[in-house]
């Protein structure tokens, strides 16, 4: 089924209306309201929300919906500053908020549980509406789950879909140093892009690779999450192909391999997010296990670090020398 921006925007507005109502009335959602919240899919690929309402003729109905979105946010926020915070979050998410199909999240979490690693403390540093939270809940309903979601609108939905979980509507860089080595598993579909952020520990660190990590979201999320899991813990992320392919990311990959073993790396099909998020984007599933440094790197660790340029000019990680770790459709 093709991605329909108008349908997704309508569902997002309805979900936000419901979430604001639940906030105001301080109650849990009814089953019908829960279904409305669950239909929220974020604003990835809905570029129309980048434009402010103009009142000009509206051919396809999108401008009318965008105007309604602004009205809903404005009516449910206490002041101009909070209204702007919500709208800025929505606009900033257009290029990065591509939510994971539930079946994919279920399969990844099932694979983690099949490893028999004790998973009592779970971290999702970019939770969206909590598709990985739901998958973890199925396997370990009593697990301690901490979710970060920076976008205020999505965080509002997340809080009402998973009221029993620890939901922090703020950036992952706000996690406190005391949680280093605390979690058993970090699992998520992390944001990507050459977007810089400030992390007090990373941005002023004497290690130049940590400082480099703050210049690209995908690299930062890997490095910070490796810090947050215990020795033997797992980091399992869907991420941009740039993590493994980019030439400039080699120091980051070397940093990761000095602290982790590569458990799995799978190149996912470009149409993975087409139905849910209306985009074709190259992505990988990368699973790492944190290990104490042993000195010399294994062949597999060296492959993880190195990428090469093909005859067509495209760079590809050495783990993908054959196509046995590439899912085509």
Secondary structure, 3 states (H helix, E strand, C coil): CCCCHHHHHHHHHHHHHHHHHHHHHCCCCCHHHHHHHHCCCCCCCCHHHHCCCCCCCCCCCHHHHHHHHHHHHHHCCCCHHHHHHHHHHHHHCCCCCCCCCHHHHHHHHHHHHHCCCCCCEEEECCCCCCHHHHHHHHHCCCCEEEEECCCHHHHHHHHHHCCCCEEECCCHHHCCHHHCCCEEEEEEECCCCCCCCCCHHHHCCCCHHHHHHCCCHHHHHHHHHHHHEEEEEEEEEEEECHHHHCHHHHHHHHHHHCCEEEEEEEEECCCCCHHHHCCCCCEEEEEEEECCCCCCCCHHHHHHHCEEECCCCCEEEHHHCCHHHECCC
